Amino acid sequence: MQQITHWDILLRNQVAKKEFIETIISSHAEGELAPFNSKKGILFSDLAIEKFIEREYRYESVEAAPETERQLRTFSSGERKKAFLKYCINQQPDFIILDNPLDHLDQQSRKDLHVQLEALAKQVVLIQLVNRTEDLLSFIINKREIKDNTFQLNPLEATTAIQPFLLQSVPSPIVTIDCPDPILIQMNNLKVSYNEKPILNNINWTIKKGEFWQLIGPNGSGKSTILSLITGDNSKGYGQDLYLFGKKKGSGESIWEIKKNIGQFSTAMIDLFQKNHTVEQMILSGFFDSIGLYIEPSSLQIKKMNEWLVFLQMESLRKVPFIHLSVGQQRVIMIIRAVLKHPPLLILDEPTEGLDDENVALVTQLISHLAKETSIAIIFVSHRIEKLLAPNSILELTPKVTGSEGVIKNQN
């Protein structure tokens, strides 16, 4: 019996991954991957799943999991990947390209998928593409690294320690946002249901100034619901024992009064900034909460922007278009844009997802520095426990039939 040879390939963020995948799928691979040019492959990725969901929805079809009579969009993230992987296998390919298969999955779903992939490796050739060293699959022997768009496969190098780069003090705000109450968020026995389906049950959570929290929980456990209650976007907060920045929800506060106290980052926000705004314009637009810079900034705002660039050691990137930065640099600039006014609360929704090890170090150093040197409270939302971050406490959501319950774990 011929031995199946699998590949585990680590990609730097600067690699044009879409083009690399296309060279393999379209039978134009070179070097060690050239043997795949005569074989049939299929792509397993988050983007492929999204396109499949769109197709099922458009044609009102059930293709990925016909035995369940459910469209793929009705599954949780972990279930979607499991069902789509089964669909890929049913197409009887010679090989499957796995593009960051463990991304966006909670810890248990990651373990389950790992077991599923190890079993699958006995039947079909796997080519896994990942950005994080920790996501490399232990059962795959052939490990390589691609550093640039030559797509050359290099031996996997040992990771080197990233040198600290934030040596300056965090720039102070121009104007201090007045929030006298030391308790920013207080939830007492919060319950949320949608269409009579319980989502959250008896959530008790108090966030004080300067605290550093991580919010974790399986896919579908209610993390997004909790965040929407904090930002004031969720009407389910009315009539509950919920206090936002010293005021009970529904006591006459406007949503803008709530949002002025919050800085936010999510990877989806980057899609809004696809024009040729320069780095300095991106930072300055944070003073006006605008997508783009349409108001002449004051000399004091320009001075403060320059201080942030010095802090980040990115002065040389001042005039560079934001879209030309590395993925990690883009996220750092977006986080700075969110903390420019030193809001009492900063919400970071999966800021390290999709980054390579080098860019993860860049982003986590910034988050850690902000947590230590400012009075900004931080909520870090991620399935991953990042080694370079040390939250004070963790709120872990556990799904139950009656709705997810929260357990607080103190790290100190």
Sequence and secondary structure as in RCSB ss.txt:
>XXXX:A:sequence
MQQITHWDILLRNQVAKKEFIETIISSHAEGELAPFNSKKGILFSDLAIEKFIEREYRYESVEAAPETERQLRTF
SSGERKKAFLKYCINQQPDFIILDNPLDHLDQQSRKDLHVQLEALAKQVVLIQLVNRTEDLLSFIINKREIKDNT
FQLNPLEATTAIQPFLLQSVPSPIVTIDCPDPILIQMNNLKVSYNEKPILNNINWTIKKGEFWQLIGPNGSGKST
ILSLITGDNSKGYGQDLYLFGKKKGSGESIWEIKKNIGQFSTAMIDLFQKNHTVEQMILSGFFDSIGLYIEPSSL
QIKKMNEWLVFLQMESLRKVPFIHLSVGQQRVIMIIRAVLKHPPLLILDEPTEGLDDENVALVTQLISHLAKETS
IAIIFVSHRIEKLLAPNSILELTPKVTGSEGVIKNQN
>XXXX:A:secstr
      EEEEE TTS HHHHHHHHHTT   GGGGGGGGS EEEESHHHHHHHHHHHHHHT   S GGGT  GGGS
 HHHHHHHHHHHHHHT  SEEEEESTTTT  HHHHHHHHHHHHHHTTTSEEEEEESSGGGS TT   EEEE STT
   EE            S     SS      SEEEEEEEEEEEETTEEEEEEEEEEEETT EEEEE  TTSSHHH
HHHHHTT  GGGTTSSEEETTEETTSS  HHHHHTTEEEEEGGGGGG  S  BHHHHHHHTTTT SS  S   HH
HHHHHHHHHHHHT GGGTTSBGGGS HHHHHHHHHHHHHTT  SEEEEESTTTT  HHHHHHHHHHHHHHHHHS 
 EEEEE SS  TT   SEEEEEE  TT BEEEEEE  
